[in-house]
Amino acid sequence: MRESHPIETAVGMEYYVSDEDGVGGTLRETNEDFRVREIERFDADPLDADPGSYPYLILRATLHGWDTNDFARSLSSVLGISRERVSWAGTKDKRAVTTQLFSLRKVEPDDLPEMRAAELEPVGRAGRELLFGDLVGNEFEITVSNPDHPENADEIAAQLRAFAGGDGALAVPNFFGQQRFGSLRPVTHEVGLHVVREEWEEAVMAYVGNPFETEPEDTREARERVENLAPDWDAVLDALPGRLGFERSMAHRLVENGGTDPEDFRDALESLPTNLQRLLVNAAQSYVFNRILSKRLQRGLPFDEPVAGDVVCFAEEVDGFTVPDMDRQQTVSEKRVRTIERHCRRGRAFVTAPLVGTETELAEGEQGDIEREILDDLDLEPHDFNLPGEFHSTGTRRAILLGSDFSLSHDPLSFEFSLPSGSYATVFLREFLKANPLDMG
């Protein structure tokens, strides 16, 4: 079994499924090389619907090199409205061409401005705003620039098809991608693990200090100074550049409350936005999940079908996607293995692994041994996630196999595929490139 790049190993993705050498090359040489189109579960009414009953204008935007949050801020500014009146179903990367829906409260089609590197098309009206749950999946068209060995792509695809069970689709382990942990500075899970263990001071230092060679030189040097200056929080605050706003907020809070008690450090972490507080714990859960999948790969257990003791969830159809329904779970007994195998082959069930939280029930059998081994190694238990405020998590489970119909072209080397929301295109493409994650954007 082929070992992963060290940067991937650090976030729990320890192996590749395919043994063939990678094609090499890079992603996102231009924005046009990485195209993403959202698939939403959202029906808009006609544009001439009554604005009183349907106050939200639904806009389809194709954005060239825009971060979703930056576009929303810029659009609200140009329209002269509050940022809270702009909403969307999924956040997209900046280095891409992305097509997605936005909802604008109390905005008319004629109000839409001309914007740099953006094509805006009003498509209808709605009685509510777009929400995260409206995103079903994404369609991708991705070109690899300057591949070294493009001829290897077909053999890699064949190996991924075999991993899927040989039914025509390709599949890989459903890892959380590098972006989940920070591409240039993958520390989010480290901070989250300290939070879950209630090591509040260590969590702050992992976020504020903890320099990485891959981050910009000025911020790396600032973090090095922080590690030498702490616990002089006034000096730490002076050492942090203005663009490290979250780090400065934590240091400022420690200046205010003294920074001598564990609760002072927890309070400093709680100065972060609530979504970022949740992300810290989510990243810890994601890291544990990746480690569990890597251990299952190492042991040679199947991903496309269950073994005794596995927890499976059954499937539901959502706008053409077969997705796991985590409300319908079952532990697979020895007697039921063959029956559940048939369900998995037909796409009616998925083998799962835990995103550990207070309500997590671990698997049995060999998969249960793996889950407990990883938790023991990290000194974690499900009840550790019984934490204050936004750090609390009940947990859930997640399918361990990520499959898709897949189209591969050679001139230029490019891929077309669709994935359900919450999955990562780069987790598929890492198998083909086998490159430094920083070259995959």
Sequence and secondary structure as in RCSB ss.txt:
>XXXX:A:sequence
MRESHPIETAVGMEYYVSDEDGVGGTLRETNEDFRVREIERFDADPLDADPGSYPYLILRATLHGWDTNDFARSL
SSVLGISRERVSWAGTKDKRAVTTQLFSLRKVEPDDLPEMRAAELEPVGRAGRELLFGDLVGNEFEITVSNPDHP
ENADEIAAQLRAFAGGDGALAVPNFFGQQRFGSLRPVTHEVGLHVVREEWEEAVMAYVGNPFETEPEDTREARER
VENLAPDWDAVLDALPGRLGFERSMAHRLVENGGTDPEDFRDALESLPTNLQRLLVNAAQSYVFNRILSKRLQRG
LPFDEPVAGDVVCFAEEVDGFTVPDMDRQQTVSEKRVRTIERHCRRGRAFVTAPLVGTETELAEGEQGDIEREIL
DDLDLEPHDFNLPGEFHSTGTRRAILLGSDFSLSHDPLSFEFSLPSGSYATVFLREFLKANPLDMG
>XXXX:A:secstr
  B  HHHHTTT  B S  S     BS SSGGGEEEEEEE    B TTS TTT  EEEEEEEEES  HHHHHHHH
HHHHT  GGGEEES    SSSEEEEEEEEET  GGG    TTEEEEEEEEESS   GGGEEEEEEEEE BS S G
GGHHHHHHHHHHHTTSSS EEEE    GGGT SSS  HHHHHHHHHTT HHHHHHHHHS   TTS HHHHHHHHH
HHHHTT HHHHHHHS TT HHHHHHHHHHHHH S SHHHHHHHHTTS HHHHHHHHHHHHHHHHHHHHHHHHHHT
  SSS  TT EEEEEEEETTEEEEEEEEEEE  GGGHHHHHHHHHTTSEEEEEEE  TT     HHHHHHHHHHH
HHTT  GGGG  SGGG    EEEESEEEE EEEEETTEEEEEEEETT  HHHHHHHHH   GGGG 
